[in-house]
Amino acid sequence: MSFRATVLTLHPEMFPGHLGLSLAGRAVEAGTWSLEAVQIRDFATDRHRTVDDTPAGGGAGMVMRADILARAIDHVSPKGDPRPRILMSPRGKPLTQERVRELAAGPGAVILCGRFEGVDQRIIDARALEEISIGDFILSGGEPAALVLLDAVVRLLPGVMGNEVSGDEESFENGLLEHPHYTRPQEFEGRAIPEVLTSGNHAKIAAWRREQAERLTRARRPDLLAAKNQPLVK
Ligand SMILES: C[S@@+](CC[C@H](N)C(=O)[O-])C[C@H]1O[C@@H](n2cnc3c(N)ncnc32)[C@H](O)[C@@H]1O
């Protein structure tokens, strides 16, 4: 089963972007996944292909209209489509590697990219859109966020990554940041590769890596350790 991504956007020319290159691009050619970028303006009803209007209650900017978005969503994802419908949104749940893994195991995703001030709340409610954020900052549009989400998902699809093992050892996969990496030359500007890594002792190397991962996580992301060790209190 191949992963099917449909992106609703005012800028379809931004896709596939970097996802047309390298491993992700080759995986499209191999039929592992597909990407369709659909112009939201094609679902407008007036001559000027208007998709937005002024905010109810006043204020700056424009809001994307629920009726136009509904037509677009229903066209690309009719009733019965099993794919989750996602809205890229700074108000959404932060994207995690766990959610990325779930999406990669599913049939695909329909992704709506906001622009302007965002979208009318009623389309979020009426089509049960899952709001996902890629971080606590504001982009000018959802397109780069959709590319980030799809990049993270596509590299996990079967056969996409050359070395399948590396996926399991990466940051976040076990609740820790990854240990540091080294490669040749043995010495760089007076800095040597830590001795243990050239010892050939695999148990010692594994222990050192684990220790480094824990040290880094404690220093930089204590929230990850806390989330891993403490059961959720409901
Ligand atoms: C200028 S932003 C709108 C910001 C909105 N007025 C707010 O304050 O929450 C336009 C669009 O960019 C996308 N976007 C911006 N920041 C994002 C983020 N951190 N994660 C995901 N999408 C984002 C969303 O699709 C959003 O509708």
The ligand as a Tripos MOL2 file, in Angstrom:
@<TRIPOS>MOLECULE
LIG
   27    29     1     0     0
SMALL
NO_CHARGES

@<TRIPOS>ATOM
      1 C1          0.5360   33.9500    9.3130 C.3       1 LIG1
      2 S1          0.0100   32.3450    9.7750 S.3       1 LIG1
      3 C2         -1.4250   32.6880   10.7520 C.3       1 LIG1
      4 C3         -1.1290   32.8570   12.2000 C.3       1 LIG1
      5 C4         -2.3510   33.0790   13.0710 C.3       1 LIG1
      6 N1         -2.9250   34.3690   12.8160 N.3       1 LIG1
      7 C5         -1.9930   32.9380   14.5500 C.2       1 LIG1
      8 O1         -1.6140   33.9340   15.1570 O.co2     1 LIG1
      9 O2         -2.0570   31.7890   15.0920 O.co2     1 LIG1
     10 C6         -0.6370   31.6650    8.3030 C.3       1 LIG1
     11 C7         -0.6400   30.1560    8.2000 C.3       1 LIG1
     12 O3          0.6750   29.6450    8.2970 O.3       1 LIG1
     13 C8          0.6520   28.3510    8.8480 C.3       1 LIG1
     14 N2          1.5800   28.3250   10.0030 N.ar      1 LIG1
     15 C9          2.1880   29.3800   10.5730 C.ar      1 LIG1
     16 N3          2.9780   29.0180   11.5860 N.ar      1 LIG1
     17 C10         2.8900   27.6670   11.6840 C.ar      1 LIG1
     18 C11         3.4660   26.7090   12.5590 C.ar      1 LIG1
     19 N4          4.2980   27.0640   13.5370 N.pl3     1 LIG1
     20 N5          3.1460   25.4070   12.3720 N.ar      1 LIG1
     21 C12         2.2840   25.0380   11.3880 C.ar      1 LIG1
     22 N6          1.7070   25.9200   10.5290 N.ar      1 LIG1
     23 C13         2.0010   27.2190   10.6620 C.ar      1 LIG1
     24 C14        -0.7970   28.0380    9.2250 C.3       1 LIG1
     25 O4         -1.3650   27.2530    8.1990 O.3       1 LIG1
     26 C15        -1.4190   29.4170    9.2710 C.3       1 LIG1
     27 O5         -2.7910   29.3940    8.9860 O.3       1 LIG1
@<TRIPOS>BOND
     1     1     2 1
     2     2     3 1
     3     2    10 1
     4     3     4 1
     5     4     5 1
     6     5     6 1
     7     5     7 1
     8     7     8 2
     9     7     9 1
    10    10    11 1
    11    11    12 1
    12    11    26 1
    13    12    13 1
    14    13    14 1
    15    13    24 1
    16    14    15 ar
    17    14    23 ar
    18    15    16 ar
    19    16    17 ar
    20    17    18 ar
    21    17    23 ar
    22    18    19 1
    23    18    20 ar
    24    20    21 ar
    25    21    22 ar
    26    22    23 ar
    27    24    25 1
    28    24    26 1
    29    26    27 1
@<TRIPOS>SUBSTRUCTURE
     1 LIG1         1 GROUP 0 **** ****
